[in-house]
Amino acid sequence: MQKKIKKQPDLKSFAEKILKLEEQNKELEDNWKRALADYQNYKRRTEQERLEIIKYSNENLMAEIVSILGNFDLLLKHSEDAGLKITVNNFLEVLKRNGLEEIDLTGKTFDAHISEAVETEDGEKDIVLKTLEKGYTYNGKLIKPARVIVGNGSI
């Protein structure tokens, strides 16, 4: 009867297998970390996009309301009705609380990014002398440029 001889484990092959498994483990861990970072970036980006959508969701509505505000300004210039003035001011306060801001440039340096110069008159160069039509921003974004008269530098 022949005795079965147990073969000594080959330490070299075990060491190679362990190294190979450690490399695979490291690779899988790196892939997992990359996937986690990608997911976190995706989550942050979609949250920012969602907030932007919410922030500017009423932009078109505000742009339409701004055209009506011009009519109210004209009406107030030709009316002494105190009730109308109070109503318009209340309406403006509601719009302001919701992100609408009036652009006031009278006496300030002309800025072509937020206003249109429709006329020049004698006055200090590039200083807004008069606002013909108010401009508005909605949550910091220009929705209607102000129409202004600018000094031509003849003073």
C-alpha positions in Angstrom: 0.0 0.0 0.0 1.3 3.3 -1.0 1.2 6.2 1.3 -0.1 9.4 0.0 2.4 12.0 0.4 1.1 15.3 1.4 2.4 18.0 -0.8 3.9 21.0 1.0 2.0 24.1 0.3 3.8 26.3 -2.1 4.4 29.5 -0.2 5.5 31.4 -3.3 2.1 30.7 -5.0 0.2 31.7 -1.8 2.2 35.0 -1.7 1.4 35.6 -5.3 -2.3 35.0 -4.8 -2.3 37.2 -1.8 -0.6 40.0 -3.7 -3.0 39.6 -6.6 -6.1 39.7 -4.3 -4.7 42.8 -2.5 -4.3 44.5 -5.9 -7.9 43.5 -6.8 -9.1 44.7 -3.5 -7.3 48.1 -3.9 -8.7 48.5 -7.4 -12.3 47.7 -6.2 -11.9 50.1 -3.3 -10.6 52.9 -5.7 -13.6 52.3 -8.0 -16.0 52.4 -5.1 -14.5 55.7 -3.9 -14.7 57.2 -7.4 -18.3 56.0 -7.7 -19.2 57.5 -4.3 -17.5 60.8 -5.2 -19.4 60.9 -8.6 -22.7 60.2 -6.8 -22.0 63.0 -4.3 -21.2 65.4 -7.1 -24.3 64.4 -9.0 -26.4 64.8 -5.9 -24.9 68.3 -5.2 -25.3 69.3 -8.9 -29.0 68.2 -9.1 -29.8 70.0 -5.8 -28.2 73.2 -7.2 -30.2 72.8 -10.4 -33.4 72.2 -8.5 -32.8 75.4 -6.4 -32.1 77.4 -9.6 -35.4 76.2 -11.1 -37.3 77.1 -8.0 -35.5 80.5 -7.7 -36.3 81.5 -11.3 -39.6 79.6 -11.8 -41.6 82.9 -11.7 -39.3 84.8 -14.0 -41.7 84.9 -16.9 -44.5 86.0 -14.7 -42.4 88.8 -13.2 -41.4 90.0 -16.6 -45.0 90.3 -17.6 -45.9 92.0 -14.3 -43.1 94.5 -14.9 -44.7 95.7 -18.1 -47.9 96.4 -16.0 -45.8 98.3 -13.4 -44.9 100.8 -16.2 -48.6 101.4 -16.7 -49.1 102.0 -13.0 -46.2 104.5 -13.0 -47.9 106.4 -15.8 -51.2 106.2 -14.0 -49.8 107.5 -10.7 -48.2 110.5 -12.5 -51.6 111.6 -13.6 -53.7 110.7 -10.6 -54.0 112.0 -7.1 -56.0 108.9 -5.9 -54.5 108.0 -2.4 -56.2 104.5 -2.6 -54.5 103.8 -5.9 -51.1 104.9 -4.5 -51.5 102.6 -1.4 -52.6 99.7 -3.6 -49.6 100.1 -6.0 -47.2 100.4 -3.1 -48.6 97.3 -1.4 -48.3 95.5 -4.7 -44.7 96.6 -5.1 -43.9 95.4 -1.6 -45.3 91.9 -2.3 -43.2 91.7 -5.5 -40.1 92.9 -3.6 -40.5 90.2 -0.9 -40.6 87.7 -3.8 -37.4 88.8 -5.4 -38.3 91.8 -7.7 -36.0 94.8 -7.3 -36.3 98.2 -8.9 -33.1 99.5 -10.6 -32.5 103.1 -9.4 -29.8 104.8 -11.4 -30.6 108.5 -11.1 -27.4 110.4 -10.2 -25.2 107.3 -10.7 -22.8 106.3 -13.4 -24.4 104.9 -16.5 -24.1 101.1 -16.7 -24.9 99.6 -20.1 -25.4 96.1 -18.5 -28.6 97.2 -16.7 -29.8 100.2 -18.6 -30.3 101.7 -22.0 -29.4 105.3 -22.8 -32.2 106.6 -24.9 -31.1 110.3 -24.9 -28.2 112.5 -23.8 -28.5 116.0 -22.3 -26.2 118.6 -20.9 -24.8 117.2 -17.8 -21.9 115.4 -16.2 -20.5 112.8 -18.6 -21.9 109.3 -18.2 -24.1 110.2 -15.2 -27.7 109.3 -15.3 -29.8 112.5 -15.2 -33.2 111.0 -15.4 -35.0 107.6 -15.5 -37.6 107.5 -18.2 -38.7 103.9 -17.5 -37.7 101.9 -14.4 -35.7 98.8 -14.8 -36.1 95.6 -12.7 -34.1 92.6 -11.6 -35.6 89.3 -10.4 -33.5 87.5 -7.8 -30.5 89.4 -9.1 -31.1 88.7 -12.8 -32.0 91.5 -15.1 -35.5 91.2 -16.6 -36.0 94.7 -17.8 -33.3 97.4 -18.3 -33.9 100.9 -17.2 -34.4 103.5 -19.9 -32.4 106.6 -19.0 -31.2 110.0 -20.1 -27.4 110.4 -19.6 -25.2 113.4 -19.3 -23.1 114.2 -22.4 -20.2 115.8 -20.6 -21.0 119.4 -21.6 -20.9 120.6 -18.0 
